[in-house]
Amino acid sequence: MAKPVVHFEIAGRDGGKTREFYGKMFNWEYEMFGGGDYGLVKAASESNAIGGGVSTVPPGMAPYITFYIQVEDLQASLAKAETLGGKTVLPPTPIPGMGAFAWFSDPDGNVVGIYKHGE
């Protein structure tokens, strides 16, 4: 069975301006998450749309857009990506009360997130 895309992220140099741009562009509304600069975009209820997050890029990183695919085992998925020519970018990282995520890059350098619910 194919793994579903479950989340997206857009991180810009100034999270507030980035949220304002996409909010006006697509009528997105945000709920701030975790007491920081991470605005959760609510998924459209009338469709099969996924939600996402818009934030400020962490120091030292370039702005990025990525998506997250739900998997059953983060470490096994990272290992599989590496056998296929990818690289682990970020090891499994917990999201308290939600699950955990990790990042890998494909052979062309595109960064993709993977997510496991409930860890």
ZIUR-V431900 format. One record per residue. PHI is phi in whole degrees, -180 to 180 (999 if undefined). OMEGA is omega in degrees with one decimal (* if undefined). NEAR is the number of other ideal C-beta (glycine too) atoms within 8 Angstrom. Layout:
phi = {PHI/PHI}
omega = {OMEGA/OMEGA}
near = {NEAR/NEAR}
This chain:
phi = {999/-67/-85/-84/-77/-121/-165/-134/-139/-128/-122/-116/-64/-132/-56/-62/-68/-64/-63/-61/-59/-69/-62/-72/-65/-122/59/-78/-115/-121/-120/-68/-123/73/72/-119/-107/-109/-97/-79/-91/-75/-68/-65/-74/-89/-144/-92/-66/-100/-90/-160/-137/-129/-152/-86/-65/-61/-53/85/-108/-83/-53/-151/-131/-146/-132/-120/-114/-76/-131/-90/-145/-62/-65/-65/-68/-63/-63/-64/-58/-68/-68/-94/103/-89/-139/-72/-102/-140/-69/-51/-131/-72/-117/-51/78/-127/165/-152/-140/-151/-125/-135/-110/-81/-60/-92/94/-70/-93/-125/-98/-125/-138/-123/-73/80/-95}
omega = {179.4/179.0/-176.0/168.6/-172.6/-175.2/172.0/175.9/172.2/179.2/-179.8/-179.5/178.2/-175.3/179.7/178.8/178.7/177.3/179.0/179.6/-177.1/176.2/178.9/-178.3/-172.3/-178.2/178.4/172.4/-174.4/168.7/-177.2/-172.2/170.8/178.6/-178.1/-174.0/-176.9/179.3/177.3/175.9/179.0/177.7/177.8/-175.9/-176.2/-178.5/176.0/-177.0/174.8/173.4/-179.7/179.8/178.0/-173.0/171.6/178.6/177.6/179.5/177.8/179.5/174.9/173.7/-177.5/169.3/177.5/176.2/-176.6/178.9/-179.6/178.7/179.6/-175.4/-177.3/-176.2/178.1/178.9/176.4/178.7/178.6/178.3/-179.4/177.7/179.6/177.9/177.1/179.6/173.4/178.6/-179.5/-179.8/179.0/-175.8/-178.3/169.1/-173.6/177.7/-177.2/-174.1/178.7/178.9/175.1/176.3/168.8/173.0/176.0/-178.4/177.9/178.8/176.6/-179.2/-178.7/177.1/171.9/-173.3/172.8/-178.9/168.8/176.8/*}
near = {2/3/6/6/9/8/12/11/14/12/14/13/7/7/13/8/9/15/12/8/9/12/11/6/6/5/5/11/7/11/7/10/8/5/3/7/8/11/13/11/12/9/8/6/4/3/6/2/6/8/9/10/13/16/14/11/10/6/3/3/8/4/8/10/8/10/10/14/12/11/11/4/7/13/7/9/12/14/8/8/12/11/6/7/6/10/7/11/7/7/6/11/8/7/8/4/3/6/10/11/14/14/12/15/11/10/7/4/6/6/10/12/13/15/13/14/7/5/8}
